[in-house]
Amino acid sequence: MAKVAILGATGAVGRTMLQVLEERSLPIDELVLLASERSAGSTVLFKGKELTVQAVSAESFEGVAVAIFSAGATRSREWAPIAVAAGATVVDNSSAFRMQPDVPLVVADVNPHAIHSHSGIIANPNCSTMQLMPILRPVRDAVGLERITVATYQAVSGTGQSAIDALREEAADVLAGNDDPEARQYPKPIAFDVLPVAGSFSGDQGYTDEELKLVHESRKILELPDLRVSATCTRVPVINGHSEAVWLETREPLSAAAFRAMLDAEAGITVLDDAETMTYPTARQATGQDGVFVGRIREDLGAPNGLACWVVADNLRKGAASNAVDIAELLLGS
Ligand SMILES: NC(=O)c1ccc[n+]([C@@H]2O[C@H](COP(=O)([O-])OP(=O)(O)OC[C@H]3O[C@@H](n4cnc5c(N)ncnc54)[C@H](OP(=O)(O)O)[C@@H]3O)[C@@H](O)[C@H]2O)c1
Protein backbone atom coordinates (compact mmCIF):
# COMPACT_ATOMS: atom_id res chain seq x y z
CA MET A 1 0.00 0.00 0.00
CA ALA A 2 1.28 3.47 -0.82
CA LYS A 3 0.81 7.13 0.04
CA VAL A 4 -0.25 9.17 -2.99
CA ALA A 5 -0.53 12.96 -3.29
CA ILE A 6 -2.47 15.05 -5.81
CA LEU A 7 -1.31 18.63 -6.31
CA GLY A 8 -4.13 20.62 -7.94
CA ALA A 9 -6.79 18.37 -6.41
CA THR A 10 -9.47 21.10 -6.58
CA GLY A 11 -9.03 21.89 -10.30
CA ALA A 12 -10.87 20.55 -13.34
CA VAL A 13 -8.28 17.79 -13.90
CA GLY A 14 -7.71 17.16 -10.17
CA ARG A 15 -11.39 16.57 -9.48
CA THR A 16 -11.63 14.26 -12.48
CA MET A 17 -8.59 12.42 -11.15
CA LEU A 18 -10.43 11.79 -7.88
CA GLN A 19 -13.39 10.36 -9.82
CA VAL A 20 -11.06 8.07 -11.78
CA LEU A 21 -9.30 6.96 -8.57
CA GLU A 22 -12.69 6.16 -7.02
CA GLU A 23 -13.48 3.89 -9.97
CA ARG A 24 -10.17 2.03 -9.84
CA SER A 25 -8.58 0.03 -7.05
CA LEU A 26 -5.02 1.29 -6.73
CA PRO A 27 -3.14 0.13 -3.64
CA ILE A 28 -3.41 3.49 -1.85
CA ASP A 29 -3.59 3.69 1.94
CA GLU A 30 -3.32 7.48 2.20
CA LEU A 31 -4.38 10.12 -0.29
CA VAL A 32 -3.06 13.65 0.27
CA LEU A 33 -4.99 16.42 -1.47
CA LEU A 34 -2.99 19.57 -2.18
CA ALA A 35 -3.85 22.95 -3.67
CA SER A 36 -3.16 26.61 -2.92
CA GLU A 37 -3.98 28.55 0.26
CA ARG A 38 -7.28 29.48 -1.45
CA SER A 39 -8.72 25.98 -1.10
CA ALA A 40 -6.87 24.87 2.04
CA GLY A 41 -9.37 23.53 4.57
CA SER A 42 -12.05 22.67 2.04
CA THR A 43 -13.21 19.06 2.10
CA VAL A 44 -13.77 16.43 -0.56
CA LEU A 45 -15.66 13.16 -0.20
CA PHE A 46 -13.53 10.26 -1.45
CA LYS A 47 -14.68 6.64 -1.18
CA GLY A 48 -17.05 7.65 1.60
CA LYS A 49 -14.40 9.51 3.63
CA GLU A 50 -14.08 13.26 4.04
CA LEU A 51 -10.58 14.41 3.03
CA THR A 52 -9.30 17.90 3.81
CA VAL A 53 -7.42 19.83 1.13
CA GLN A 54 -4.08 21.19 2.34
CA ALA A 55 -1.97 24.07 1.07
CA VAL A 56 1.11 22.57 -0.58
CA SER A 57 4.31 22.88 1.45
CA ALA A 58 7.76 21.29 1.59
CA GLU A 59 6.45 18.76 4.12
CA SER A 60 3.56 17.66 1.89
CA PHE A 61 5.62 15.03 0.08
CA GLU A 62 7.13 13.20 3.06
CA GLY A 63 6.54 9.47 2.63
CA VAL A 64 4.69 9.98 -0.67
CA ALA A 65 5.39 7.27 -3.28
CA VAL A 66 3.60 8.91 -6.22
CA ALA A 67 2.67 12.58 -6.53
CA ILE A 68 0.34 13.49 -9.39
CA PHE A 69 0.65 17.15 -10.34
CA SER A 70 -2.04 19.13 -12.14
CA ALA A 71 -1.62 22.70 -10.93
CA GLY A 72 0.07 24.30 -13.95
CA ALA A 73 3.66 24.47 -15.18
CA THR A 74 4.85 27.14 -12.71
CA ARG A 75 3.79 25.05 -9.70
CA SER A 76 5.29 21.93 -11.28
CA ARG A 77 8.65 23.65 -11.74
CA GLU A 78 8.52 24.83 -8.14
CA TRP A 79 7.33 21.66 -6.40
CA ALA A 80 8.47 18.70 -8.55
CA PRO A 81 12.14 18.91 -7.47
CA ILE A 82 11.00 19.10 -3.83
CA ALA A 83 8.70 16.08 -4.22
CA VAL A 84 11.43 14.08 -6.02
CA ALA A 85 13.98 14.99 -3.33
CA ALA A 86 11.49 13.67 -0.73
CA GLY A 87 11.46 10.33 -2.58
CA ALA A 88 8.25 10.63 -4.63
CA THR A 89 7.87 9.87 -8.32
CA VAL A 90 6.04 12.79 -9.91
CA VAL A 91 3.48 12.24 -12.67
CA ASP A 92 3.14 15.70 -14.15
CA ASN A 93 0.19 16.93 -16.20
CA SER A 94 1.73 20.27 -17.07
CA SER A 95 3.97 21.25 -19.96
CA ALA A 96 6.93 21.99 -17.62
CA PHE A 97 9.07 18.92 -18.30
CA ARG A 98 7.52 17.17 -21.31
CA MET A 99 10.32 17.84 -23.75
CA GLN A 100 13.21 17.25 -21.33
CA PRO A 101 15.27 14.32 -22.64
CA ASP A 102 15.44 12.64 -19.20
CA VAL A 103 11.66 12.86 -18.70
CA PRO A 104 9.57 10.13 -20.33
CA LEU A 105 6.41 11.42 -22.02
CA VAL A 106 3.96 8.58 -21.62
CA VAL A 107 0.58 7.57 -23.00
CA ALA A 108 -0.15 4.41 -21.04
CA ASP A 109 -1.64 2.46 -23.96
CA VAL A 110 0.94 3.67 -26.49
CA ASN A 111 4.46 3.78 -24.98
CA PRO A 112 4.24 2.33 -21.44
CA HIS A 113 7.82 0.99 -21.83
CA ALA A 114 9.06 4.60 -21.59
CA ILE A 115 8.23 4.95 -17.87
CA HIS A 116 11.18 2.76 -16.92
CA SER A 117 13.70 5.41 -17.97
CA HIS A 118 12.47 8.08 -15.56
CA SER A 119 14.64 9.88 -13.05
CA GLY A 120 11.87 11.06 -10.76
CA ILE A 121 9.45 12.75 -13.17
CA ILE A 122 7.13 11.26 -15.79
CA ALA A 123 5.17 13.65 -17.98
CA ASN A 124 1.62 13.35 -19.26
CA PRO A 125 1.21 14.80 -22.76
CA ASN A 126 -1.10 17.66 -23.67
CA CYS A 127 -4.73 16.59 -24.06
CA SER A 128 -4.87 17.10 -27.86
CA THR A 129 -1.76 14.98 -28.34
CA MET A 130 -2.96 12.31 -25.92
CA GLN A 131 -6.14 11.37 -27.78
CA LEU A 132 -4.37 11.18 -31.13
CA MET A 133 -1.58 8.80 -30.11
CA PRO A 134 -3.64 5.59 -29.75
CA ILE A 135 -4.86 6.12 -33.35
CA LEU A 136 -1.40 6.66 -34.76
CA ARG A 137 0.49 3.88 -32.97
CA PRO A 138 -1.08 0.92 -34.84
CA VAL A 139 -0.76 2.78 -38.16
CA ARG A 140 2.93 3.49 -37.49
CA ASP A 141 3.51 -0.16 -36.62
CA ALA A 142 1.65 -1.59 -39.64
CA VAL A 143 2.42 0.67 -42.58
CA GLY A 144 4.67 3.50 -41.38
CA LEU A 145 3.63 7.09 -40.79
CA GLU A 146 4.94 9.95 -42.92
CA ARG A 147 2.78 12.91 -42.07
CA ILE A 148 -0.16 14.01 -39.92
CA THR A 149 -2.32 17.09 -40.29
CA VAL A 150 -4.67 17.98 -37.45
CA ALA A 151 -7.33 20.63 -36.87
CA THR A 152 -8.52 20.61 -33.27
CA TYR A 153 -11.87 21.76 -31.89
CA GLN A 154 -10.97 22.10 -28.22
CA ALA A 155 -13.45 22.40 -25.36
CA VAL A 156 -13.15 25.17 -22.79
CA SER A 157 -12.57 22.66 -19.97
CA GLY A 158 -9.08 22.29 -21.47
CA THR A 159 -8.34 25.74 -20.06
CA GLY A 160 -9.59 24.83 -16.60
CA GLN A 161 -12.57 25.40 -14.35
CA SER A 162 -12.57 29.19 -14.83
CA ALA A 163 -13.18 28.79 -18.58
CA ILE A 164 -16.17 26.50 -18.00
CA ASP A 165 -17.66 29.15 -15.72
CA ALA A 166 -16.89 31.87 -18.29
CA LEU A 167 -18.61 30.01 -21.15
CA ARG A 168 -21.72 29.45 -19.06
CA GLU A 169 -21.87 33.13 -18.07
CA GLU A 170 -21.25 34.43 -21.60
CA ALA A 171 -23.84 32.01 -23.01
CA ALA A 172 -26.37 33.18 -20.42
CA ASP A 173 -25.72 36.79 -21.52
CA VAL A 174 -26.34 35.91 -25.17
CA LEU A 175 -29.51 33.99 -24.36
CA ALA A 176 -30.68 37.00 -22.37
CA GLY A 177 -30.43 39.07 -25.57
CA ASN A 178 -26.88 40.49 -25.38
CA ASP A 179 -25.22 39.47 -28.68
CA ASP A 180 -21.92 41.06 -27.67
CA PRO A 181 -21.10 39.56 -24.25
CA GLU A 182 -18.05 40.57 -22.26
CA ALA A 183 -15.05 38.28 -22.95
CA ARG A 184 -14.49 36.58 -19.60
CA GLN A 185 -11.68 34.12 -20.31
CA TYR A 186 -10.20 34.48 -23.79
CA PRO A 187 -9.35 37.64 -25.78
CA LYS A 188 -12.79 37.38 -27.43
CA PRO A 189 -16.07 35.92 -26.19
CA ILE A 190 -16.23 32.15 -26.78
CA ALA A 191 -20.02 31.72 -26.47
CA PHE A 192 -21.63 31.00 -29.86
CA ASP A 193 -18.35 31.58 -31.72
CA VAL A 194 -15.14 29.76 -32.72
CA LEU A 195 -11.72 31.13 -31.77
CA PRO A 196 -9.00 30.19 -34.30
CA VAL A 197 -6.36 30.30 -31.57
CA ALA A 198 -6.09 27.79 -28.69
CA GLY A 199 -3.26 28.60 -26.31
CA SER A 200 -0.82 31.47 -26.81
CA PHE A 201 1.24 32.44 -29.83
CA SER A 202 4.75 31.06 -29.53
CA GLY A 203 7.79 31.94 -31.66
CA ASP A 204 7.66 33.98 -34.85
CA GLN A 205 6.11 31.52 -37.32
CA GLY A 206 2.49 32.17 -36.42
CA TYR A 207 1.92 28.99 -34.37
CA THR A 208 0.48 28.63 -30.89
CA ASP A 209 2.00 26.64 -28.05
CA GLU A 210 -0.88 24.14 -28.36
CA GLU A 211 0.03 23.55 -32.01
CA LEU A 212 3.74 23.20 -31.27
CA LYS A 213 2.96 20.74 -28.45
CA LEU A 214 1.17 18.54 -30.99
CA VAL A 215 4.23 18.64 -33.25
CA HIS A 216 6.95 17.95 -30.68
CA GLU A 217 5.06 15.68 -28.29
CA SER A 218 3.79 13.43 -31.12
CA ARG A 219 7.35 12.94 -32.39
CA LYS A 220 8.64 12.10 -28.91
CA ILE A 221 5.86 9.66 -27.96
CA LEU A 222 5.85 7.85 -31.29
CA GLU A 223 9.66 7.85 -31.41
CA LEU A 224 9.49 9.35 -34.90
CA PRO A 225 11.73 12.44 -34.70
CA ASP A 226 11.21 13.31 -38.38
CA LEU A 227 7.42 12.89 -38.47
CA ARG A 228 5.89 15.77 -40.40
CA VAL A 229 3.12 17.33 -38.30
CA SER A 230 0.87 20.28 -39.21
CA ALA A 231 -1.61 21.55 -36.66
CA THR A 232 -4.25 24.24 -36.27
CA CYS A 233 -5.75 24.40 -32.78
CA THR A 234 -9.07 26.14 -32.24
CA ARG A 235 -11.26 26.70 -29.19
CA VAL A 236 -14.97 26.02 -29.54
CA PRO A 237 -17.92 26.72 -27.21
CA VAL A 238 -18.07 23.11 -25.98
CA ILE A 239 -17.90 22.53 -22.22
CA ASN A 240 -15.93 19.30 -22.37
CA GLY A 241 -14.48 16.92 -24.96
CA HIS A 242 -11.94 17.72 -27.66
CA SER A 243 -12.65 16.84 -31.31
CA GLU A 244 -10.00 16.58 -34.00
CA ALA A 245 -10.15 16.37 -37.79
CA VAL A 246 -7.11 14.27 -38.68
CA TRP A 247 -5.39 13.50 -41.99
CA LEU A 248 -2.65 10.84 -42.13
CA GLU A 249 -0.16 10.01 -44.85
CA THR A 250 1.28 6.52 -44.56
CA ARG A 251 4.46 5.01 -46.04
CA GLU A 252 2.64 1.95 -47.46
CA PRO A 253 -0.96 2.11 -48.71
CA LEU A 254 -3.73 1.39 -46.19
CA SER A 255 -7.37 1.21 -47.25
CA ALA A 256 -10.07 2.90 -45.20
CA ALA A 257 -11.55 -0.54 -44.49
CA ALA A 258 -8.22 -1.85 -43.19
CA PHE A 259 -7.72 1.31 -41.10
CA ARG A 260 -11.20 0.89 -39.61
CA ALA A 261 -10.54 -2.78 -38.80
CA MET A 262 -7.17 -1.88 -37.26
CA LEU A 263 -8.76 0.73 -34.97
CA ASP A 264 -11.63 -1.62 -34.11
CA ALA A 265 -9.12 -4.15 -32.80
CA GLU A 266 -7.61 -1.67 -30.30
CA ALA A 267 -8.91 -2.03 -26.74
CA GLY A 268 -9.05 1.70 -25.96
CA ILE A 269 -10.64 2.80 -29.24
CA THR A 270 -14.32 2.76 -30.16
CA VAL A 271 -15.15 3.12 -33.85
CA LEU A 272 -18.49 4.88 -34.40
CA ASP A 273 -18.67 5.19 -38.14
CA ASP A 274 -21.71 4.51 -40.26
CA ALA A 275 -22.93 7.00 -42.86
CA GLU A 276 -26.30 5.29 -43.31
CA THR A 277 -27.29 5.62 -39.67
CA MET A 278 -25.46 8.95 -39.14
CA THR A 279 -23.22 7.27 -36.59
CA TYR A 280 -20.20 9.35 -35.57
CA PRO A 281 -18.70 10.40 -32.24
CA THR A 282 -19.25 13.78 -30.60
CA ALA A 283 -17.73 15.53 -27.62
CA ARG A 284 -20.94 15.16 -25.60
CA GLN A 285 -20.91 11.42 -26.19
CA ALA A 286 -17.23 11.07 -25.20
CA THR A 287 -17.65 12.99 -21.96
CA GLY A 288 -17.31 10.78 -18.90
CA GLN A 289 -15.56 8.02 -20.85
CA ASP A 290 -11.93 6.93 -20.82
CA GLY A 291 -11.60 5.79 -24.42
CA VAL A 292 -10.91 7.44 -27.75
CA PHE A 293 -13.77 7.57 -30.25
CA VAL A 294 -13.23 7.59 -34.03
CA GLY A 295 -15.56 8.19 -36.93
CA ARG A 296 -15.66 9.62 -40.48
CA ILE A 297 -12.95 7.15 -41.54
CA ARG A 298 -12.21 7.56 -45.23
CA GLU A 299 -9.48 7.65 -47.82
CA ASP A 300 -8.14 11.15 -48.44
CA LEU A 301 -9.07 12.13 -51.99
CA GLY A 302 -6.30 14.75 -51.96
CA ALA A 303 -3.26 12.65 -51.03
CA PRO A 304 -1.79 9.31 -52.16
CA ASN A 305 -1.60 6.93 -49.18
CA GLY A 306 -3.82 9.42 -47.35
CA LEU A 307 -6.54 8.73 -44.78
CA ALA A 308 -8.88 11.02 -42.89
CA CYS A 309 -10.87 10.58 -39.69
CA TRP A 310 -12.55 12.38 -36.77
CA VAL A 311 -11.18 11.69 -33.30
CA VAL A 312 -12.98 12.61 -30.06
CA ALA A 313 -12.12 12.11 -26.38
CA ASP A 314 -12.92 13.50 -22.95
CA ASN A 315 -9.95 15.85 -22.48
CA LEU A 316 -10.23 15.83 -18.69
CA ARG A 317 -10.30 12.03 -18.52
CA LYS A 318 -8.46 10.46 -21.47
CA GLY A 319 -6.61 13.72 -22.10
CA ALA A 320 -5.29 14.08 -18.56
CA ALA A 321 -6.66 12.37 -15.43
CA SER A 322 -7.07 8.76 -16.61
CA ASN A 323 -3.64 8.63 -18.17
CA ALA A 324 -2.05 10.04 -15.00
CA VAL A 325 -3.85 7.37 -12.96
CA ASP A 326 -2.81 4.71 -15.51
CA ILE A 327 0.81 5.75 -15.01
CA ALA A 328 0.40 5.74 -11.21
CA GLU A 329 -1.05 2.23 -11.54
CA LEU A 330 1.98 1.11 -13.55
CA LEU A 331 4.31 2.67 -10.95
CA LEU A 332 2.51 1.06 -8.01
CA GLY A 333 2.40 -2.25 -9.82
CA SER A 334 -1.35 -2.73 -9.42
N1 LIG B 1 -7.96 20.79 -18.50
C1 LIG B 1 -7.42 19.90 -19.32
O1 LIG B 1 -8.08 19.33 -20.22
C2 LIG B 1 -5.98 19.53 -19.18
C3 LIG B 1 -5.50 18.49 -19.96
C4 LIG B 1 -4.17 18.14 -19.84
C5 LIG B 1 -3.37 18.80 -18.96
N2 LIG B 1 -3.86 19.82 -18.20
C6 LIG B 1 -2.95 20.49 -17.27
O2 LIG B 1 -3.34 20.19 -15.94
C7 LIG B 1 -3.04 21.31 -15.10
C8 LIG B 1 -4.29 21.76 -14.35
O3 LIG B 1 -5.31 22.08 -15.25
P1 LIG B 1 -6.81 22.32 -14.79
O4 LIG B 1 -7.55 22.40 -16.07
O5 LIG B 1 -7.25 21.33 -13.78
O6 LIG B 1 -6.71 23.79 -14.10
P2 LIG B 1 -7.66 24.47 -13.02
O7 LIG B 1 -9.05 23.96 -13.10
O8 LIG B 1 -7.41 25.92 -13.15
O9 LIG B 1 -7.05 23.96 -11.60
C9 LIG B 1 -5.80 24.40 -11.13
C10 LIG B 1 -5.43 23.68 -9.85
O10 LIG B 1 -4.14 24.13 -9.44
C11 LIG B 1 -4.21 24.62 -8.10
N3 LIG B 1 -3.28 25.73 -7.91
C12 LIG B 1 -3.28 26.92 -8.55
N4 LIG B 1 -2.31 27.73 -8.06
C13 LIG B 1 -1.68 27.01 -7.09
C14 LIG B 1 -0.60 27.29 -6.21
N5 LIG B 1 0.04 28.45 -6.22
N6 LIG B 1 -0.22 26.32 -5.34
C15 LIG B 1 -0.85 25.14 -5.31
N7 LIG B 1 -1.90 24.81 -6.10
C16 LIG B 1 -2.29 25.74 -6.99
C17 LIG B 1 -5.62 25.07 -7.94
O11 LIG B 1 -5.92 25.11 -6.55
P3 LIG B 1 -6.89 26.23 -5.88
O12 LIG B 1 -8.25 25.59 -5.81
O13 LIG B 1 -6.30 26.39 -4.54
O14 LIG B 1 -6.84 27.45 -6.72
C18 LIG B 1 -6.36 23.97 -8.67
O15 LIG B 1 -6.45 22.81 -7.86
C19 LIG B 1 -2.43 22.37 -16.01
O16 LIG B 1 -1.03 22.22 -15.97
C20 LIG B 1 -2.96 22.00 -17.37
O17 LIG B 1 -2.12 22.42 -18.41
C21 LIG B 1 -5.15 20.20 -18.29
The ligand as an ORCA input file, in Angstrom:
! r2SCAN-3c Opt
* xyz 0 1
  N      -7.962     20.789    -18.502
  C      -7.424     19.899    -19.321
  O      -8.078     19.331    -20.224
  C      -5.978     19.531    -19.183
  C      -5.495     18.488    -19.957
  C      -4.172     18.138    -19.839
  C      -3.367     18.800    -18.958
  N      -3.856     19.816    -18.203
  C      -2.952     20.486    -17.268
  O      -3.345     20.193    -15.939
  C      -3.041     21.310    -15.100
  C      -4.292     21.759    -14.348
  O      -5.305     22.076    -15.251
  P      -6.813     22.316    -14.791
  O      -7.553     22.403    -16.070
  O      -7.246     21.331    -13.781
  O      -6.708     23.787    -14.097
  P      -7.658     24.465    -13.018
  O      -9.047     23.959    -13.095
  O      -7.405     25.919    -13.145
  O      -7.050     23.960    -11.600
  C      -5.801     24.403    -11.129
  C      -5.435     23.685     -9.848
  O      -4.135     24.132     -9.440
  C      -4.206     24.617     -8.098
  N      -3.281     25.731     -7.914
  C      -3.280     26.919     -8.553
  N      -2.309     27.727     -8.057
  C      -1.677     27.014     -7.090
  C      -0.601     27.291     -6.208
  N       0.038     28.455     -6.218
  N      -0.219     26.320     -5.341
  C      -0.851     25.139     -5.306
  N      -1.904     24.815     -6.103
  C      -2.292     25.744     -6.992
  C      -5.623     25.075     -7.936
  O      -5.920     25.115     -6.549
  P      -6.893     26.226     -5.885
  O      -8.245     25.587     -5.813
  O      -6.303     26.394     -4.536
  O      -6.843     27.454     -6.724
  C      -6.355     23.966     -8.672
  O      -6.455     22.812     -7.865
  C      -2.434     22.371    -16.007
  O      -1.028     22.220    -15.965
  C      -2.957     21.998    -17.373
  O      -2.116     22.418    -18.412
  C      -5.153     20.198    -18.291
*
